[in-house]
């Protein structure tokens, strides 16, 4: 039996000649410039922003010369999450989080853009003239003048796209294209359909039934005929799964064959720029021929009508005639999975309004022409005529969520795949100009997970050195506070709550370092005035001044005499025994209508030893809240108590303001739970 297998080496068929100065040179003297494209994140783009990006693509494409090829290539490769368990500073919960998501599958996305300048002859060649079918390729000489003009237009193209602020193009280097001794280049990765480093290239089987690269079996779906296209295209569509009656979630028109297609695939989008005037002249000639043949066939008359409409659109609105092609190249090493992938790709194309067409015959030539730098080898018969505006609607316009570069942040997961990402929601939005402050508002109906998220949020902020002060209703943070309290052996994690057996208590007169600055003194004075006066009573300047003077005298005495116990009882006794006597000895008398110290002592008697609220301001646990990084005030049981609630509120504000004033360069977080509207 004779062996009929026809095999050749990749080196003999490779259409690329060299990579120099970031440009790929083909043996047919075509020049290609490669970019890596950074797109906006999924579900973060509005309809107006999609329109702005679409307009930028259209403007940029118009600056390219005739017989250029715009090839946008999106890689979607299935990967598995690798946990960061090697870090030494991981807490128990962080380590559990990483283990939970170990090997979680997700779709990695890379986007590339290739701009190619070719010739008129190469732009019109069909698949039977592909470099795959040629025995030997003789390198041709480059046209220096053509290269200079093309590179100028490429620079303009790059500037237009980058100026949008939504899309970023980065010119790829020679090493990124052809690789180094340690890392594979993009061309190598494409020839093996792998985004990982390639140790050696695999065999490529170009049989008529199915194309294979190593163990990977390919299936190709194309949009190369106007009959396969939807009746209408747009820049973006409504994503029903995440939209409501009051809000729209928008995705690009091509998103169903992008991140929403959960399999290994490459989405190729081509726009081939010919001579616009020559195209219209050709259509004019075809329309006249169809008109002369219309009496022989009604289809000729219909074709003539469609051509006239195309020409009218071009002339009326100044649209540029181009050719377009779109294909989805998916692969798998399992036959059953490949069958499922074929159905998935066809289904996603159908959701776009397209007619799915599984192309087996042209799969090798389309794979070959999608090679970075070989765009000029694209078979002309696989394209359809349209305008730039509808053609760019087939561009994908979003990527998956990216981890923040900032070292500070929290762990969240990708909404689409569940892959963990590191997200900075405090500093990075300010640096990017998204917001002007770090305030946050967590909104949602009952049971939607607000407290669950806040627990996750504050735990990670605490573990990164932030000071957390929580006002809780419903004991949502008692467990986390106890965890921190036990982990720090009682050094941190302070939980204030009110019960009959263990009422809430503070000591505003105690600090670890004995420092009472202006803000601290003012907060204590405000607390005393609140306890003394009712809501309707007006505080005079004399009352405020006398109380401030008394407080300063007491603090000075307490600072000199260390035997004095810092608490409200000591202050009350000072006012009763010493300050009243000092007032009586003044040369200028203080009348009761100016400052009634007896009324003050009588009103605050209930907070002194033996009074009904003697527990409130005389805590025996001398805790200075300034140094505690996790504090929870559970106020559910006292929020309706007119005596206790104002005092607790002032204590909370005093604690946080003291942190703000004195802890410079440290992140502070104040959280109010259950802010009902």
N, C-alpha and C positions, 0 to 999 in steps of 0.2 A: 504493500500500500504506500503510495507516494504522499509525502507530507506537503500539504498545500498552504500551510501557514505562512503568511507574509509578515515578516518582522523587520524592524529597522531600529536604529538608535535614536534617542531623543536629540542628541547633538546634531545629527544630520538633518533633522526636520525643524529644529528650533529656529523660528523666524527672527529672533532678536540678535543684534550684532554687538551692542555695547551699552553700558550705562555710565554716563559721564555727566557730572555737574547736576545731578538730580534729574536727568533726562534719559529716557529709554530710546535708543536708536534701533530701528529695525533694519533688516537686510535690504528692504525695499525703499530705504531712505525716508521712512516715516519717523517722526519725532513725537514722543509722548512725555507729558509732564504729569507726575503723580502727586496727589494730595491725600492726606488723611483728614477726614471730615468729622467735626464734632457737632452733633445735632442737639436740639433741646431734649429735655427728659420727657418721658411719657406722661400724659395727662397733665401737663403744665402749660400747654399752649392754647391760647384763645383763637377764635375764628379770625379776628383781625390780625393776629400775629402770623397765622398760616398764610393769610393773604399777603402780608408783607414779605415773608420768605419766598413765596411764589413769584411775587413781582421782582425780587432781587435775582432769582434764577433767570427769569426772562431777560432782564436788562443785561446780565452778565453774558448770557449766551449770544446776544446780539452783537457783542463786540468781537466775537471770534471771526476769523476770516472764512471764506468759502472752502469747502471740502475739509472741514474740521469734524471731529467726532467727539461728542461729550458722552463719556461712559461712566455712569455712577454704579458702583458695585457694593452691595450690602451683604456682609457675611453674618449669618446667624448659625452659631455652632453650639450644640448642647455641651455643657460642662457641669461639673459637680463642685459644690462648695467645699472648700478646704478650711477647716476651723483653725483659729489662731491659738492653739493650746500651748504653744511654746513660750508664751509670755509669762513672766514670773509674777507679775502684779495682778493677775486675774483673781477676782473674788470667787466664792463658791457659786454664786448665781451667774456670774459672767461665764465661768467655765461650763456650767450646766447649759447655758444658752448656746455656747459654741458646739457642745456635744449634740444638742438636740437637732441642730441644722447640719450636722456632719453629712457630707455627700448629698446634700439637697440639690436636685437637678435644676438647672436654669439655662436660659438661652443667652449666650454672650453675643454681643453685637459689635461689629467693626464696619465702618463705612469708609470707602475710598472713592476718589474721583480721578479719572484719567482724561486728559485733554490731548487729543491727537491731531496732528496736521498731516494730511496725506495729499494725494493728487486726484485729479478728475478721473483718470483711468482706474485707479485703485478703488475709488469710491463707488464705481459702477460695476465692479466685477462680481460674479456670482459664485456659488459654492463650488462649482466644478473648477474654478481657478484658485481655490484656496491653497495656501502653502502646504497643506497636508497632502494635496494631490500632485505636487510638483516634485520631480526627482531631485533636483538640486537647485539651491537658491544662490544666485550670484549677487553679492552685495553691490548696491548702486551708490552713486555719489550724492552727497547732500547739497542742497541749494542754500548757500549761506544767506542770501538776501531774504529768502522765504523764512529761514529760521529766526532771523532778527525781528521781522515783523510779527511772526507768531509769538515769540517770547514777550514782546511788548503787549500784545493783546491778552496773553495769559496773566501778566501782572495786573492789567486793568480788571480782568475777570476776578482775580483773587481779591483785589481791593473792594470791588462792588459787593462781593459776598460777605467779606469780613466786616464791612461797614454796617451791615444790618444789625449786628449785636446779638443775633439769634444763632447764626451758623458761623463756625470758625474753620478755615482751611489752613492746614499746615503742610508746607512743602516737604515731601519725603526725601531723605538722603540716599546716597548710593548704597550705603550699608543696609539700610532698611529694605531696599529693593532686591539686592543680590545676596545679602547676608554677609556674615563674617565667619571666622573659624569657630566662634562660640555660639552663634545664633543664626538661624535660617532667615532668609529674606522672603519678601512677599511672593516673588515669582516661584520660589521653591515650594512655599506653602500652598500656593494655588495648584501646582502640578500634583500635589498629594492630597488636596482638599483637607488640610489640617492647619489650624491656627497655632499648633505647638511646633517646637523646633523639630525639623525633619533630619534624621540621621542618614537616611538614604532614600532615593526616589523609588517608587514602586512601578511595576509594569502597568501600562495603559492598554486596555483591550478595546479596540474600535470596531467590534463586530456589528453586523446589521441588526441583530436582535436586541442587543443591550450593550451599553458602554460600561466598562469597569475601570477603576483605578485601584489596583491592589485588590482588597476584599470589598471595596465600596462599589455598590451598584447604583448607577445614576438613573434618574428619571427627569425628563425635561418638559415643562409646559411653556408654551409660547403665546404671545399676543403679537401676531405678525400680519394680520389681515383685518381690514375694517369690518368685516362680517363678525369678527370675534369680539369687537369692542362694545362697551355699554352705550346706551343711547345718550347718556349725559355724563360728563366728568366734572369734578369740582376739586377745590383745594383741600377741603376737609368735610367730614361727615359727623353726625351725632352718634356717640357711642352709647347705645341704649342701656347697657348693663349698669353704668355708673351715672346715668342722667336721671333727673327728676322732673316734675312738672315745672319747677321754678329755676332749675339750673341745667345747663348743657355741659356735657363732657365731650370734648371734640378730639378727633383723631384724624390724621391725614387720610386722603382717599385710598392710598396704597397700603395702609396699615394692616389690612387682613392678610397680606402676603409678606408682612414684615414680622414684627414681634408677636403678632397674634397667630402666627403659624408655628406651632410648637414642634419643630423638627430641624435637623441639619439641612440648611439650604443656603444658596446664594441667589440674591435677587439682582439681576442685571437690568439696567435701564440705559437705553441708547437714544441719543438724538444726533442724527447725521445731517450736517449742514451742507447743502448743495448751493449752487448758484440760483438764487431766488428768481431772478428775471427769466433765466433759462427754464426753470420749472414751470412758471406760469405760461411761457410761450409754448411749451410742450403740451400743457393742458388745453390751451386755446386751439392748437392744431387737432388734438384728440376730440375736442368738442365739435369742431367742424366735421370731422370724419363721422362722428356719431350722428350728427344732424343729417348728413347725406344718406346714412344707412338706416335712419329711423323708420322709413316706410317699409323696410323689410322685417323689422323686429321691434316689438314694443320695448324690449329690454334696452335697445340702443337709445331710444328716446328717453328712457328713465335715466340711463347713464349720462346722457347729455345734460339732463336737468341737474343731476348731482354735481357734475363738473362745473356747470354755470354757477351753482350756489357756492362752490368752493372758491371760484374766481371772484365772485361778487364780494365774499367775505374778505378775501385778500386785498382787493382794491379799495373797498369801503372803509375798512378799519386799519389799513396799513400793516396787516399781519404778514409774518415771514413764513414762507413755505419750507418745511423741513420733513425729513423722514424719521420715523420713530420705531422702536422695537423694545419689547419687554419680554424677559423670560425668567422662569423660576427653576433653578437647578437644585434638586434635592437628591439626597443619597442616604444609603443605609447598607450595612453588611448582612442584614437579615431579610430574606425574601418576603416573609409575612409582614414585617414592619414596612418594607418598601411598598407593598400593596396598600397598606393603611395610609402611608404618606401620599401616595397618588390620589387617594380619595380625599384626603385633607386639603391638598393643594387645589384640586378641582373644586371642592366645596368653598374654599376661601375666594377663589376667582369668581365663582358664581355669586357670592355675596357682594362683590364689586359690580355685578351686572355684566360680567364678561362671559364669553363662551369658552369653557376650558378645552384646550387642545393639547393632547399629549403627543409630543413630537419625538419620534424615534429616529427618523431618517437623517435629520439635520443635527442631531445631538452632537456628534463629533466636531463638525465645523463650527457650531455655536460655542461649544466648550473651548475650542482652539482660539476663536476670535475674542473670547472673554479673557484671555491671558493678558496680564498687565503689559502694555506696550504693543499688543497685536490687534488693536481695535480696527485698524485699517483693513484687516482681513475679513471684516464682517460681510457675509453674503447679502448682496443687495436685494435679492428676491424675498428675504425674510423681514422686510420693513414695509411700512405703510406711510402714505403721505398725510400730513396734518400740519398744524401750526405750532409755534413754540409754546404758546399759552396752554393748550390742552395737553401737549406732550409732557410738560413739567408737572402736570397733575399726577403723573404716575411715579413721581419721586417720593420716596419715603422721607418723612420730615421729623421723625422723633427716634430717640434711642432709649435704652433701658436706664434705670436709675443708676447714678454714679455715686460712689462714696466721696464724702467731702475730704479735701486735702488738709483741712484744719485738724490738729491733734485733739482738740476739744470737741465733744459731741456725744451723741447717744446712738445706740444700736437700734435700727429699725429693720424692716424687711420690705423687699420689693413687692408692690401690690399685685403684680402679675404672676410672679413665679415663687415668691416666698424666700428669695435669697437675702441673707443678712447684708445690710449696708451700714456704713458709718456716716451719720448725718449731723452736721453742725447747723442748728437752728437758731443760734445766737449771734455769733461773730460774722460768719460768712455772708449771711443776707445783708448785713450792714456794709461790709466791704464792697459788695456787688451793687449797692444802691437800691436793693429791693425794699428795704425798710430803713427808718431813721431811729428806731429804738428796739430794745430787746423784749418788750412786753409781749405776752402771749395770752390768748383766749381760747380755752378748750370748750367747744360747743357741741352739744349732742343731746338727744332725748334720753330718758331714763333707761338704764340698762345697756347703753351703747358702748360702755367701756371707758368713760372719762376717768374714773378713779383708778382703774387698772393701768391705763396709760400713765397717769400722773405718778403712781407708785414706781413704774418703770423709769420714768423721766427723772424723778428726784433721787432715786437710788444711784443712778449713774452720774448725776451731777455731784452728789455727795462724795462718791468714790473718786471724783476728779478734783476734790478740794473745795467745792462750793459750800457756803453756809446756807442752810435751808431752814426757813421758818414757815410752818404750815398752820393755817386756821382750819380746823377739821370739824365737820358735823357728820356723825354716823360712824365713828371709829374706823374709817377707811385706812388709816395709816398706823394703827396701833401695832399691827404685826411687824411692819417694817421698822418702826421705832424700837420695838423690843429686840429685833434682830441686831440693830446697831448698838443698842445698850448692852446686850450680852457680848457682842463681838469686841467691844471696847472695854469690857469689864467695868461698866458703869461710868466710864469717863465721858461718854457722849450718849445721845439718844434720850432727850428729856421729854416726857409725856405729861402734860398738864390736863387733868380732867376733874370733874366735880362729882363726888358721891357722898352720901351721908356718912359713910364710915371713913372716907379719906377725902375731905373737901379740898378744893383747889387753894393753894397758898403761894405767896410770893414774898420777896424781901427786897423792895426797891432801894433800901439804904445800904445794900451790900455790893461791893465790887472786889474782885480778886486783887487788883493792884491799888485800891484805895483812891483812884482818880475819879473826881466828880467834875466834869467839864461843864460848860455853859448849857449844852443841850441836856445833859443828865439832870442838872439842877432844875432847868425849866420843866422837864417832864415830871419830876417829883412834885414841883409846885402845882403844875396843872392837875396832877392826880389828887393832891390835897384839896384844891379848889373844887374839883368835881365832887369829892366826897362831902364837902361842906355845903356848897350851894346847890339849890335845885335848878331846874331848867329855866324857870322864869326869873330867878334872881340875877341881878346885874352885879358883876364884880367891879369894884372901884379900884382906882389906881393905888389908893392908900392900902387897901386890903391886899392887893397883889404885891405891893412893895414891902409891907410888913411881913407877909408870909415868906417872901424871898429872903429878907434879912434874917428872919428867924431860922430858916433852913441853912443859910450860910454859916450862921453862928454855931448851930448844932454840928454841922459837918466839920467845922474847924476844931471844935471841942473834941469831937470823936476822933479826929486825926491825931490830936495831941495826947488824948487819954485812951490807950488801947484796951483798957478794962471795960469801956462802954460797949455794950452789945449792939451792933448795928441792926436796928429793927424799928418798927413804928412805935412799939411800947416805949422805947428809950426817947424817941422824939416827942411823944405825947407827954412824958414826964418832964422833959426839958421845957416844953411850952408851959406846962402847969406850974412848975416850981421855980424856974429860973427866968424865963423870958417875960412872964407876967410881972415878976418883981423888977426886972430891968426896965420895963415900960413905966412902972410906977415911979421910978427914980429919975425919969427924964425931966429936964427943965421945961420942955414943951409937952404938955399933957396930951395923951391920945384918948379921945372921947370914944364912947361905945358906938356912936353912929358912924365913926370913921373906921374903927377896927374893933369889933366886939369879940375879944378873945374868949370870954366866957361862953358865948354862943358857939364859937369854934370848938372849944373843948367839949361842950355838951353834945354837939352834933356828932363829933368824931369819937365820943365815948364808946360807941358800939363796936369800934374797931380796936379798942384797947383791951388789955388783959381782963377777961371776965365778961366782955361784951358778946353779943350774939354773932358778930363777925370777927372775933379776935384772931381767927386762924388766917384771915385773908392776907394781911401784910406783915405777918410775923413768922414766916417760914423758918423752921429750925435747920432746914437743909440749906446751907449757904451756897447757893448756885448762882454764879455770875454768868448770865446768858451770853455775854459778849464772846466768851471763848468756846461756847457749845455750838457745834456745826449742824446739829439736827434737833430741832425743837418743834413739838406739836402741841397746839392748844386745841383741845377738844371742847367745844363750846355748846354742844347740842343741849345739854341739861341746864344751861344758864342763859341761853339766848333771850328768854322771856323774863328774866329776873332783872327788875329795874335797879336793884341795888348792886348786884355783882357784875352785870354785863358791862356797864361803862368803865368800871375799874379794870376789868380784864382787857378791854379794848385799849385803854391807855397803856397798860403794861406791855401789850403786844407791840404797839406803835413805838413805845420808848425803846424796847429791845431792838427793833429793826433799825430805827433811826440811829441808835448808838452804834450798831454794826456799820451802817452806811458812813458815819462820820469818822470812825476810828480805824476801821479795817480797810486801809487803802490798798488797791491792787488785788483785792480778793473778791471773787464772784459771790454775790448775795442774791438769794431768791426768796421772795415773799409770795405765798400761794394762798388764795382764799377759795375754799371748797364750797360748792353749792351756792353760786351767785345766781339766785333765781331772778328771772325776768318776768 
